[in-house]
Amino acid sequence: MLADGVLWVGGSSGLARTFFEERVGPLEGERFICTGVEPDAPEWLLGVPSLAYVPLDLTSAASVGTLFQRLPHGAGTLVIGARLPLLGSGAHTTLLPQLGALVAAAAVAGVRRVLHVSSVAAADHLRAQRGVDEEAQLPPLSEYAGEYDVFKRCSEEEIGRACEAAGLPHVHLRLSAIFSNEPQCIQVRALALQAHAGAYLPVLLDANSSRNVCTALRLLLERLEAEAASVRRLYYYTRPRGPAVPYGEHLVAYRAAHATSPAVWLPYLAVAMLVALWHAAVRHTPLGRLAGARSVDYLLQVSSRDHTFDNGRIHRDFPSLAASEESLVRAFRRIEARALQRRRAGRRRRGTVLWRGIERIAPVDI
């Protein structure tokens, strides 16, 4: 039971969508406030009990400065899950100082603890990582090549400094690729594009379901409120319990969940050559001036290196987590079931609108 209330900055994300759609929270008696860049609450947030929505532009000092005056009620826990494009938006440098201002304002407003939803990108996504744990030293910031990675690293540092200055217990949860309920989830869409014809990538890449991550978030929120001193400052949670697997296994799981047929395996060498050609084009031609092209190149470069992490700490500190985890096959089936529900609901709404239009044109006496 989260008695103090939760303010989720970035609460219109795909991760938050899973949290509320799968009823991980709020439970009876709990109160949540979500913020997002959208002026109005996303449709999927409407109807969630005990949940309020407040717009927030994290790149605006004015918006951050007035946030706590605009809240319908207080909150004891602040969840920070800033969402930005991978590259080229210019918002990274604008947003960073606002993270510190947000934490400082939160402390004044009565927030007592902070949970930062971070990323393994903070450890530099453009270098191979194998079995990295929380005790591993981060590379020198000067060696980071990706602006998104720099942003995630600096976000952790800025939030940490602000929390220390305000005396707030805080934790960073570093996540990897996430398959979420969001219809535009880039990870799910990438697999969908390869469903009928794709290569089995042998690169070891950790990935998790958003429902598993939401369960971990729930456990962390409860522990932070009940016994903050027992929560470590940093956790990795990058895959369901078990050994690291190649990215190709995620495609195998997606195909199994959707009973995909036909499902052709393309030569991995051909895909590797295309990735190399794209990277060269971005580096040495005008294509590199396009933020979208650089974003694609970044993702391709990330997926061409091993990225695995030791999740032992979170499982030791929260032993109940493993029992509630879902496999990726189950996750893909659940996500598809949710998508089917949304499509059916959309058809019903369109049918209702059409019928009301007919009634206005030709009223019917019954």
Solvent accessible surface area in square Angstrom, and as a share of the most:
residue,aa,sasa,rsa
1,M,124,0.56
2,L,3,0.01
3,A,74,0.57
4,D,41,0.21
5,G,2,0.01
6,V,1,0.00
7,L,0,0.00
8,W,4,0.01
9,V,1,0.01
10,G,10,0.09
11,G,0,0.00
12,S,8,0.05
13,S,12,0.08
14,G,15,0.14
15,L,20,0.10
16,A,0,0.00
17,R,21,0.08
18,T,0,0.00
19,F,0,0.00
20,F,2,0.01
21,E,23,0.10
22,E,29,0.13
23,R,165,0.60
24,V,23,0.13
25,G,2,0.02
26,P,18,0.11
27,L,85,0.43
28,E,169,0.76
29,G,54,0.52
30,E,1,0.00
31,R,115,0.42
32,F,0,0.00
33,I,0,0.00
34,C,0,0.00
35,T,1,0.01
36,G,5,0.05
37,V,107,0.62
38,E,55,0.25
39,P,110,0.69
40,D,109,0.56
41,A,26,0.20
42,P,24,0.15
43,E,108,0.48
44,W,43,0.15
45,L,4,0.02
46,L,118,0.58
47,G,79,0.76
48,V,20,0.12
49,P,85,0.53
50,S,61,0.40
51,L,31,0.15
52,A,28,0.21
53,Y,39,0.15
54,V,10,0.05
55,P,52,0.33
56,L,8,0.04
57,D,62,0.32
58,L,15,0.08
59,T,43,0.25
60,S,32,0.21
61,A,67,0.52
62,A,76,0.59
63,S,22,0.14
64,V,3,0.01
65,G,48,0.46
66,T,55,0.32
67,L,0,0.00
68,F,39,0.16
69,Q,147,0.65
70,R,91,0.33
71,L,25,0.13
72,P,81,0.51
73,H,40,0.18
74,G,49,0.47
75,A,11,0.08
76,G,1,0.01
77,T,2,0.01
78,L,0,0.00
79,V,1,0.01
80,I,1,0.00
81,G,10,0.10
82,A,16,0.12
83,R,117,0.43
84,L,39,0.19
85,P,73,0.46
86,L,39,0.19
87,L,19,0.10
88,G,38,0.36
89,S,52,0.34
90,G,50,0.48
91,A,18,0.14
92,H,11,0.05
93,T,110,0.64
94,T,62,0.36
95,L,4,0.02
96,L,34,0.17
97,P,74,0.47
98,Q,25,0.11
99,L,1,0.00
100,G,9,0.09
101,A,46,0.36
102,L,0,0.00
103,V,0,0.00
104,A,52,0.40
105,A,31,0.24
106,A,0,0.00
107,A,31,0.24
108,V,137,0.79
109,A,52,0.40
110,G,34,0.32
111,V,6,0.03
112,R,126,0.46
113,R,17,0.06
114,V,0,0.00
115,L,0,0.00
116,H,4,0.02
117,V,18,0.10
118,S,5,0.03
119,S,17,0.11
120,V,2,0.01
121,A,0,0.00
122,A,0,0.00
123,A,8,0.06
124,D,3,0.02
125,H,30,0.13
126,L,40,0.20
127,R,85,0.31
128,A,42,0.33
129,Q,9,0.04
130,R,163,0.60
131,G,47,0.46
132,V,32,0.19
133,D,52,0.27
134,E,21,0.10
135,E,121,0.54
136,A,48,0.37
137,Q,169,0.75
138,L,53,0.26
139,P,20,0.13
140,P,76,0.48
141,L,63,0.32
142,S,106,0.68
143,E,97,0.43
144,Y,19,0.07
145,A,86,0.67
146,G,4,0.04
147,E,72,0.32
148,Y,38,0.15
149,D,0,0.00
150,V,47,0.27
151,F,5,0.02
152,K,10,0.04
153,R,30,0.11
154,C,24,0.14
155,S,2,0.01
156,E,14,0.06
157,E,64,0.29
158,E,40,0.18
159,I,0,0.00
160,G,11,0.11
161,R,146,0.53
162,A,16,0.13
163,C,0,0.00
164,E,102,0.46
165,A,94,0.73
166,A,43,0.33
167,G,62,0.59
168,L,16,0.08
169,P,48,0.30
170,H,12,0.05
171,V,0,0.00
172,H,18,0.08
173,L,0,0.00
174,R,13,0.05
175,L,9,0.05
176,S,19,0.12
177,A,31,0.24
178,I,32,0.16
179,F,1,0.01
180,S,8,0.05
181,N,0,0.00
182,E,45,0.20
183,P,64,0.40
184,Q,114,0.50
185,C,14,0.08
186,I,96,0.49
187,Q,46,0.20
188,V,24,0.14
189,R,128,0.47
190,A,33,0.26
191,L,0,0.00
192,A,46,0.36
193,L,155,0.77
194,Q,40,0.18
195,A,9,0.07
196,H,99,0.44
197,A,47,0.36
198,G,3,0.03
199,A,3,0.02
200,Y,80,0.30
201,L,22,0.11
202,P,71,0.44
203,V,15,0.08
204,L,59,0.29
205,L,18,0.09
206,D,6,0.03
207,A,3,0.03
208,N,1,0.00
209,S,0,0.00
210,S,0,0.00
211,R,76,0.28
212,N,1,0.01
213,V,0,0.00
214,C,0,0.00
215,T,30,0.18
216,A,2,0.01
217,L,2,0.01
218,R,18,0.07
219,L,36,0.18
220,L,0,0.00
221,L,3,0.01
222,E,54,0.24
223,R,67,0.25
224,L,3,0.02
225,E,40,0.18
226,A,90,0.70
227,E,100,0.45
228,A,27,0.21
229,A,107,0.83
230,S,43,0.28
231,V,16,0.09
232,R,96,0.35
233,R,118,0.43
234,L,27,0.13
235,Y,0,0.00
236,Y,1,0.00
237,Y,0,0.00
238,T,0,0.00
239,R,41,0.15
240,P,28,0.18
241,R,154,0.56
242,G,36,0.35
243,P,112,0.70
244,A,31,0.24
245,V,51,0.29
246,P,32,0.20
247,Y,28,0.11
248,G,0,0.00
249,E,66,0.30
250,H,6,0.03
251,L,1,0.00
252,V,59,0.34
253,A,11,0.09
254,Y,18,0.07
255,R,18,0.07
256,A,53,0.41
257,A,17,0.13
258,H,60,0.27
259,A,88,0.68
260,T,25,0.14
261,S,89,0.58
262,P,93,0.58
263,A,41,0.32
264,V,78,0.45
265,W,111,0.39
266,L,76,0.38
267,P,89,0.56
268,Y,87,0.33
269,L,129,0.64
270,A,44,0.34
271,V,38,0.22
272,A,34,0.26
273,M,113,0.51
274,L,119,0.59
275,V,25,0.14
276,A,62,0.48
277,L,115,0.57
278,W,85,0.30
279,H,53,0.24
280,A,45,0.35
281,A,29,0.23
282,V,15,0.09
283,R,161,0.59
284,H,136,0.61
285,T,64,0.37
286,P,88,0.56
287,L,52,0.26
288,G,15,0.14
289,R,196,0.71
290,L,105,0.52
291,A,39,0.30
292,G,49,0.47
293,A,9,0.07
294,R,72,0.26
295,S,23,0.15
296,V,69,0.40
297,D,13,0.07
298,Y,12,0.05
299,L,56,0.28
300,L,52,0.26
301,Q,22,0.10
302,V,17,0.09
303,S,27,0.17
304,S,52,0.34
305,R,74,0.27
306,D,26,0.14
307,H,6,0.03
308,T,9,0.05
309,F,1,0.00
310,D,62,0.32
311,N,11,0.06
312,G,19,0.19
313,R,27,0.10
314,I,1,0.01
315,H,10,0.05
316,R,168,0.61
317,D,26,0.14
318,F,5,0.02
319,P,98,0.62
320,S,67,0.43
321,L,1,0.00
322,A,31,0.24
323,A,97,0.75
324,S,51,0.33
325,E,29,0.13
326,E,4,0.02
327,S,55,0.35
328,L,20,0.10
329,V,40,0.23
330,R,137,0.50
331,A,0,0.00
332,F,2,0.01
333,R,131,0.48
334,R,37,0.13
335,I,15,0.08
336,E,68,0.30
337,A,50,0.39
338,R,62,0.22
339,A,21,0.16
340,L,62,0.31
341,Q,97,0.43
342,R,59,0.22
343,R,114,0.42
344,R,119,0.43
345,A,25,0.19
346,G,9,0.08
347,R,129,0.47
348,R,158,0.58
349,R,125,0.46
350,R,155,0.57
351,G,38,0.36
352,T,59,0.34
353,V,99,0.57
354,L,120,0.60
355,W,136,0.48
356,R,140,0.51
357,G,17,0.16
358,I,76,0.38
359,E,74,0.33
360,R,184,0.67
361,I,148,0.75
362,A,53,0.41
363,P,112,0.70
364,V,92,0.53
365,D,144,0.74
366,I,205,1.04
